[in-house]
Amino acid sequence: MVLVLGIFVFKLPDAKGAVGTILLTTSGTWSLPGDFTAPASIYAIGGGGGGAGGVSGGNAKGAARGGGGGGGGGEFATLSFTPPAGIYSFVYVIGGGGAGGAKDQAGGPGGNTTFNNGAANVINAVGGSNGALGSNTGGAHGAGGTGGTPSAGALDGGAGGDGGARGSTNNNAGGGGGGGGGAAGNAAAGNAGLTGSAGGAGNVGGNAGNTSGGTGGAIGGAGNAGTTWTNGASAGGGGGGGGGNGALNANGNPGGNAGNYGGGGAGGAGGGAVTAMAGGAGGNGRNGLIVITYTQQSGCVSIGSGNWSATSNVWQGCTGAGGIPGANDNVTIGYNTSVTLDVDSANSIGSITIRPGATLNGSTHTLYVSGAWANSGTFTASTGTVVFTGGSAQSITAGGSSFYKVTFSNTN
């Protein structure tokens, strides 16, 4: 038998499993899953900017106003990520979508989406800018998100569309709002929203821009969603354009909300004249998103915390009855999980590996092991027994955790 105590030894299995995909849509802390293997791919988009509201009309012929500009789409960034040693949980922030402006107000900018390793931002996808307020002419568009980190591989979000100008005649209508910009996907930068139509006989505002095919809604409608995120490979939809008005005494139609993650909201249409009609509100930008993909560890591994005998929510890939560890299974106690030995193991398992941040509680029971013991987490022995039963040399890496009782039944 080879006995090695107190040395950090940790080797991932050579065989790899399926791809795990995690979608993070609200800010928080992400912990490594039990079956995690490095490196992971992190995809992120910033929040979309909000569209500006349309300007309210004046109180005379020819005093209609222009539509608001559309918000920009969020930036896309990606990174190959290996967790730093000793860090198993990570803080992230999902960039919020900018609020659409009320009548006569600009929209709000989209927030940045960041992923932090405890010391510095690992990834930062910049949110889209807000749409600007119009006057007689249409409001300027918001720029798409740009300039985040890592700069290599980052793709810019699409700019929103400019708001449409008011109609050119005395009896004019308000201009249509600009379409929201699309967020970038991992194949191309986001498309710009289209410029809103000038005021006239019920003209529709600009359509949304979107890398993966989202389109603007009808008058005041929401934009259609772009392609759904699958392993980070898609883009956000922009908002629908606000509709131009065909009458002097009509309020501006609102801009549509963004259709998918990271899309910009559309600008509202300008208000009609004579009776000082209100401009339409701008559409809201959509929140950003983080997608994490990694290769799942194959074999018998804990993916949740609980008892050794638990038949659901604790183990993955084990061959014993009910899906628990069986004879000759090479067992891994996965990241951020805690398993308690609540029964004697009926047969000898193969090796046992306790990963960093993981805990195996020995309780009062007996665990039979025919392979290596590699602890880089925590083993709490309590009053339990570990019996080494191999037919060849077995290595033991205690990792600073003591055994209560050890029996060597190795035949070598």
C-alpha positions as CSV (number, residue, x, y, z in Angstrom):
1,M,0.0,0.0,0.0
2,V,1.2,3.5,-0.7
3,L,0.2,6.0,2.1
4,V,0.5,9.7,1.3
5,L,-0.9,12.1,3.8
6,G,-1.6,15.9,3.7
7,I,-0.7,16.4,0.0
8,F,-3.0,18.1,-2.5
9,V,-3.7,15.6,-5.3
10,F,-6.6,16.2,-7.6
11,K,-7.1,14.7,-11.1
12,L,-10.2,15.1,-13.1
13,P,-11.4,11.9,-14.9
14,D,-10.2,11.3,-18.4
15,A,-13.7,10.5,-19.7
16,K,-16.0,13.5,-20.2
17,G,-19.8,13.7,-20.1
18,A,-22.5,15.7,-21.7
19,V,-22.6,19.5,-22.0
20,G,-24.3,21.3,-19.1
21,T,-26.0,24.6,-19.8
22,I,-26.9,27.2,-17.2
23,L,-29.0,30.4,-17.9
24,L,-28.6,33.2,-15.4
25,T,-31.3,35.8,-15.8
26,T,-31.3,37.6,-12.4
27,S,-28.3,39.0,-10.5
28,G,-26.9,36.8,-7.7
29,T,-24.1,34.3,-6.8
30,W,-23.4,31.2,-8.9
31,S,-21.7,28.2,-7.4
32,L,-19.9,25.6,-9.3
33,P,-22.2,22.6,-9.9
34,G,-21.1,19.2,-8.5
35,D,-20.3,17.8,-11.9
36,F,-18.4,20.8,-13.2
37,T,-15.2,20.4,-15.2
38,A,-13.1,23.3,-16.5
39,P,-12.9,25.3,-18.7
40,A,-16.4,26.7,-19.0
41,S,-17.6,29.0,-21.7
42,I,-19.3,32.2,-20.5
43,Y,-21.6,34.2,-22.8
44,A,-23.0,37.5,-21.8
45,I,-25.1,40.3,-23.2
46,G,-25.8,43.7,-21.7
47,G,-29.2,45.2,-21.1
48,G,-31.0,47.0,-23.9
49,G,-31.5,50.7,-23.8
50,G,-35.0,52.2,-23.4
51,G,-36.7,54.1,-26.2
52,A,-37.5,57.8,-25.7
53,G,-41.0,59.0,-25.5
54,G,-42.5,61.0,-28.3
55,V,-42.8,64.7,-27.9
56,S,-46.2,66.1,-27.2
57,G,-47.8,68.3,-29.9
58,G,-48.2,72.1,-29.7
59,N,-51.4,74.0,-29.8
60,A,-51.5,75.2,-33.4
61,K,-51.5,74.0,-36.9
62,G,-48.1,72.4,-37.8
63,A,-47.2,71.9,-34.2
64,A,-47.1,68.1,-34.2
65,R,-43.8,66.7,-33.0
66,G,-41.2,64.0,-33.9
67,G,-41.0,60.5,-32.5
68,G,-38.5,59.3,-29.9
69,G,-35.3,57.5,-30.7
70,G,-35.0,53.7,-30.2
71,G,-32.7,52.3,-27.5
72,G,-29.5,50.5,-28.4
73,G,-29.0,46.7,-28.1
74,G,-26.7,45.2,-25.6
75,E,-23.1,44.1,-26.3
76,F,-22.2,40.4,-26.5
77,A,-19.0,39.1,-24.9
78,T,-17.6,35.6,-24.3
79,L,-14.8,34.1,-22.3
80,S,-13.2,30.7,-21.7
81,F,-13.2,30.4,-17.9
82,T,-11.2,28.3,-15.4
83,P,-12.1,29.0,-11.8
84,P,-9.2,30.4,-9.7
85,A,-7.9,27.9,-7.1
86,G,-9.9,28.1,-3.8
87,I,-12.9,30.0,-5.3
88,Y,-16.1,28.0,-5.9
89,S,-18.8,30.7,-5.9
90,F,-18.9,33.8,-8.1
91,V,-20.9,37.1,-8.0
92,Y,-22.6,38.2,-11.2
93,V,-24.8,41.1,-12.3
94,I,-27.4,40.9,-15.0
95,G,-27.7,44.3,-16.7
96,G,-31.2,45.7,-16.5
97,G,-33.1,46.9,-19.5
98,G,-33.4,50.6,-19.7
99,A,-36.9,52.0,-18.9
100,G,-38.8,53.5,-21.7
101,G,-39.2,57.3,-21.4
102,A,-42.6,58.7,-20.6
103,K,-44.0,61.3,-23.0
104,D,-41.5,64.2,-23.5
105,Q,-38.7,62.2,-21.7
106,A,-35.6,60.3,-22.9
107,G,-35.3,56.6,-22.2
108,G,-33.0,55.0,-19.7
109,P,-29.7,53.2,-20.6
110,G,-29.3,49.5,-20.3
111,G,-27.1,48.1,-17.5
112,N,-23.8,46.3,-17.9
113,T,-23.7,42.5,-17.4
114,T,-20.7,41.4,-15.4
115,F,-19.2,38.1,-14.0
116,N,-16.8,38.5,-11.1
117,N,-14.2,36.0,-9.8
118,G,-13.9,37.6,-6.4
119,A,-11.1,40.0,-7.4
120,A,-11.9,41.6,-10.7
121,N,-14.5,41.4,-13.5
122,V,-13.9,38.4,-15.7
123,I,-16.4,39.6,-18.2
124,N,-18.3,42.8,-18.8
125,A,-20.9,43.2,-21.6
126,V,-21.9,46.8,-21.9
127,G,-25.6,47.8,-22.0
128,G,-27.2,49.8,-24.9
129,S,-27.6,53.5,-24.7
130,N,-31.0,55.2,-24.3
131,G,-32.9,56.7,-27.1
132,A,-33.0,60.5,-27.2
133,L,-36.0,62.8,-27.1
134,G,-37.2,64.4,-30.4
135,S,-38.6,67.8,-31.1
136,N,-39.8,68.8,-34.6
137,T,-37.4,66.3,-36.0
138,G,-37.2,62.8,-34.7
139,G,-35.1,61.9,-31.6
140,A,-31.6,60.5,-32.1
141,H,-31.1,56.8,-31.6
142,G,-29.3,55.2,-28.7
143,A,-26.0,53.6,-29.6
144,G,-25.5,49.8,-29.2
145,G,-23.4,48.6,-26.3
146,T,-19.7,48.6,-27.1
147,G,-16.3,48.7,-25.3
148,G,-16.7,45.9,-22.7
149,T,-14.2,43.3,-21.7
150,P,-12.8,41.1,-22.9
151,S,-12.4,43.3,-26.0
152,A,-11.3,40.3,-28.0
153,G,-14.4,38.5,-29.2
154,A,-16.8,41.1,-28.0
155,L,-19.5,42.1,-30.5
156,D,-21.4,45.4,-30.5
157,G,-25.1,45.7,-30.0
158,G,-27.1,47.3,-32.7
159,A,-28.0,51.0,-32.5
160,G,-31.6,52.0,-32.2
161,G,-33.4,53.7,-35.0
162,D,-33.9,57.5,-35.2
163,G,-37.3,58.8,-34.5
164,G,-39.3,60.0,-37.5
165,A,-39.8,63.7,-38.0
166,R,-43.3,65.3,-37.8
167,G,-45.3,65.6,-40.9
168,S,-44.4,68.3,-43.4
169,T,-47.8,69.9,-43.9
170,N,-49.7,72.3,-41.6
171,N,-52.2,69.6,-40.7
172,N,-49.5,67.2,-39.8
173,A,-49.2,64.2,-37.5
174,G,-46.5,63.2,-35.1
175,G,-43.5,61.2,-36.4
176,G,-43.1,57.5,-35.7
177,G,-40.7,56.2,-33.1
178,G,-37.5,54.6,-34.0
179,G,-37.1,50.8,-33.7
180,G,-35.0,49.4,-30.9
181,G,-31.6,47.9,-31.7
182,G,-30.9,44.2,-31.5
183,A,-28.4,42.7,-29.1
184,A,-25.4,41.0,-30.6
185,G,-25.1,37.2,-30.9
186,N,-22.0,35.1,-31.2
187,A,-22.0,35.2,-35.0
188,A,-22.4,38.9,-35.7
189,A,-23.0,42.3,-34.2
190,G,-26.6,43.4,-33.6
191,N,-28.6,45.0,-36.4
192,A,-29.7,48.6,-36.1
193,G,-33.3,49.5,-35.7
194,L,-34.9,51.3,-38.6
195,T,-35.7,54.9,-38.5
196,G,-39.3,55.8,-37.8
197,S,-41.5,57.1,-40.6
198,A,-42.4,60.7,-40.8
199,G,-45.8,61.8,-39.6
200,G,-48.6,61.4,-42.0
201,A,-51.7,59.2,-42.7
202,G,-51.1,56.6,-40.1
203,N,-47.5,55.7,-41.0
204,V,-46.0,53.0,-38.9
205,G,-42.7,53.6,-37.0
206,G,-39.5,51.8,-37.6
207,N,-39.1,48.1,-37.3
208,A,-36.7,46.5,-34.7
209,G,-33.2,45.5,-35.6
210,N,-32.1,42.0,-34.6
211,T,-29.3,39.7,-35.7
212,S,-31.4,36.6,-35.6
213,G,-34.6,37.8,-37.2
214,G,-36.8,39.6,-34.6
215,T,-39.0,42.2,-36.2
216,G,-40.8,45.2,-35.0
217,G,-44.5,45.1,-34.1
218,A,-47.3,47.0,-35.7
219,I,-48.4,50.4,-34.4
220,G,-47.4,50.4,-30.8
221,G,-46.9,46.7,-30.7
222,A,-44.1,44.8,-29.0
223,G,-41.2,43.5,-31.2
224,N,-41.1,39.8,-31.9
225,A,-38.4,37.8,-30.1
226,G,-35.2,36.9,-31.8
227,T,-33.8,33.4,-31.8
228,T,-33.8,31.9,-28.4
229,W,-30.4,31.6,-26.7
230,T,-28.9,28.1,-27.1
231,N,-25.5,27.7,-25.7
232,G,-25.0,31.4,-26.2
233,A,-25.6,31.4,-29.9
234,S,-28.3,33.9,-30.6
235,A,-29.3,37.6,-30.3
236,G,-31.9,39.8,-28.7
237,G,-34.9,41.3,-30.6
238,G,-35.5,45.0,-30.8
239,G,-38.8,46.6,-29.9
240,G,-41.5,47.5,-32.4
241,G,-41.8,51.0,-33.8
242,G,-44.3,53.5,-32.5
243,G,-46.9,54.4,-35.0
244,G,-47.3,57.8,-36.6
245,N,-50.7,59.5,-36.2
246,G,-52.9,60.5,-39.0
247,A,-55.0,63.2,-37.2
248,L,-54.3,66.5,-35.5
249,N,-56.0,65.5,-32.3
250,A,-54.4,62.1,-31.7
251,N,-51.9,61.1,-29.0
252,G,-48.7,59.4,-30.1
253,N,-48.7,55.6,-30.0
254,P,-46.3,54.0,-27.6
255,G,-43.1,52.2,-28.7
256,G,-43.0,48.5,-28.3
257,N,-40.9,46.8,-25.6
258,A,-37.8,44.8,-26.6
259,G,-38.6,41.3,-27.8
260,N,-35.7,39.3,-26.3
261,Y,-32.6,39.5,-24.0
262,G,-30.6,42.6,-24.6
263,G,-32.8,44.2,-27.1
264,G,-33.5,48.0,-27.1
265,G,-37.0,49.5,-26.7
266,A,-38.6,51.5,-29.5
267,G,-39.3,55.2,-29.3
268,G,-42.8,56.5,-28.9
269,A,-44.6,58.4,-31.6
270,G,-44.9,62.2,-31.5
271,G,-48.2,63.8,-30.5
272,G,-50.6,65.6,-32.9
273,A,-51.1,69.3,-33.0
274,V,-53.9,71.9,-32.3
275,T,-55.1,70.4,-29.1
276,A,-51.6,69.6,-27.8
277,M,-51.9,65.8,-27.8
278,A,-49.4,63.8,-25.8
279,G,-46.5,61.9,-27.2
280,G,-46.4,58.1,-26.8
281,A,-44.2,56.5,-24.2
282,G,-41.0,54.8,-25.2
283,G,-40.7,51.0,-25.0
284,N,-38.6,49.3,-22.4
285,G,-35.3,47.6,-23.1
286,R,-34.8,44.0,-22.2
287,N,-32.6,42.7,-19.4
288,G,-29.3,41.1,-20.3
289,L,-28.3,37.4,-19.9
290,I,-25.4,35.1,-18.9
291,V,-25.2,31.6,-20.4
292,I,-22.6,29.2,-19.0
293,T,-21.7,25.9,-20.7
294,Y,-19.4,23.3,-19.4
295,T,-18.6,19.6,-19.9
296,Q,-20.3,17.5,-17.2
297,Q,-18.1,15.0,-15.4
298,S,-19.0,11.5,-16.3
299,G,-19.2,8.6,-13.8
300,C,-20.7,8.6,-10.3
301,V,-20.7,12.1,-8.9
302,S,-22.8,14.0,-6.3
303,I,-24.7,16.9,-7.8
304,G,-26.6,17.8,-4.6
305,S,-26.3,17.5,-0.9
306,G,-28.0,14.8,1.2
307,N,-27.6,11.2,2.4
308,W,-25.5,8.5,0.6
309,S,-28.6,6.4,0.3
310,A,-30.7,9.1,-1.3
311,T,-32.2,7.9,-4.6
312,S,-33.0,11.4,-6.1
313,N,-31.4,14.8,-6.3
314,V,-28.0,13.7,-4.9
315,W,-26.3,11.4,-7.3
316,Q,-25.6,11.3,-11.1
317,G,-24.2,8.4,-13.1
318,C,-24.0,5.8,-10.3
319,T,-24.8,2.1,-10.9
320,G,-26.2,1.0,-7.5
321,A,-29.8,0.3,-6.8
322,G,-31.9,3.5,-7.1
323,G,-29.0,5.4,-8.6
324,I,-26.7,5.4,-5.5
325,P,-23.0,4.5,-5.6
326,G,-22.6,0.8,-6.5
327,A,-19.9,-1.8,-6.5
328,N,-16.6,-0.6,-8.1
329,D,-18.1,2.9,-8.9
330,N,-15.4,5.5,-8.8
331,V,-17.3,8.1,-6.6
332,T,-16.7,11.8,-6.7
333,I,-18.2,14.1,-4.0
334,G,-18.8,17.1,-6.3
335,Y,-18.1,20.8,-5.8
336,N,-20.3,22.6,-3.2
337,T,-22.0,19.4,-2.1
338,S,-22.2,17.6,1.2
339,V,-22.9,13.9,1.5
340,T,-23.5,12.0,4.7
341,L,-22.8,8.2,4.9
342,D,-26.1,7.1,6.5
343,V,-25.6,3.4,5.7
344,D,-22.8,0.9,5.4
345,S,-21.7,0.6,1.8
346,A,-22.8,-3.0,1.0
347,N,-20.0,-3.5,-1.5
348,S,-16.6,-1.9,-2.1
349,I,-16.8,1.1,-4.2
350,G,-13.8,1.9,-6.5
351,S,-12.0,5.1,-5.7
352,I,-13.3,8.1,-3.8
353,T,-12.5,11.7,-4.7
354,I,-13.6,14.7,-2.6
355,R,-13.5,17.8,-4.6
356,P,-12.6,21.3,-3.4
357,G,-15.5,22.9,-1.5
358,A,-17.1,19.4,-1.0
359,T,-17.7,17.5,2.3
360,L,-18.1,13.8,3.0
361,N,-19.5,13.0,6.5
362,G,-18.5,9.6,7.8
363,S,-21.2,9.5,10.5
364,T,-21.2,6.1,12.4
365,H,-21.1,3.9,9.3
366,T,-18.5,1.9,7.3
367,L,-17.3,2.7,3.9
368,Y,-15.4,0.0,1.8
369,V,-13.0,1.4,-0.8
370,S,-11.0,-0.7,-3.3
371,G,-9.3,2.1,-5.1
372,A,-7.6,5.4,-4.3
373,W,-8.7,8.0,-1.7
374,A,-8.1,11.6,-2.8
375,N,-9.4,14.4,-0.6
376,S,-9.0,18.0,-1.7
377,G,-12.1,19.0,0.2
378,T,-13.3,18.0,3.7
379,F,-13.8,14.5,5.2
380,T,-15.5,14.6,8.6
381,A,-14.8,11.1,10.1
382,S,-17.1,11.3,13.2
383,T,-17.0,7.7,14.5
384,G,-17.2,6.0,11.2
385,T,-14.8,3.4,9.7
386,V,-13.1,3.3,6.3
387,V,-11.9,-0.1,5.1
388,F,-9.4,-0.3,2.3
389,T,-10.1,-3.6,0.4
390,G,-8.1,-3.4,-2.8
391,G,-6.2,-6.2,-4.5
392,S,-3.4,-3.8,-5.6
393,A,-1.6,-0.8,-4.2
394,Q,-3.9,2.0,-3.0
395,S,-2.9,5.6,-2.6
396,I,-4.4,7.7,0.2
397,T,-4.3,11.5,0.0
398,A,-5.9,12.7,3.3
399,G,-5.8,16.4,2.4
400,G,-5.6,17.4,6.1
401,S,-8.6,15.5,7.2
402,S,-8.2,12.7,9.8
403,F,-9.7,9.2,9.9
404,Y,-11.4,8.0,13.1
405,K,-10.8,4.3,12.3
406,V,-9.0,2.8,9.3
407,T,-8.9,-0.9,8.5
408,F,-6.5,-2.3,5.9
409,S,-7.8,-5.4,4.2
410,N,-5.7,-4.9,1.1
411,T,-4.6,-8.3,-0.3
412,N,-1.5,-6.9,-2.0
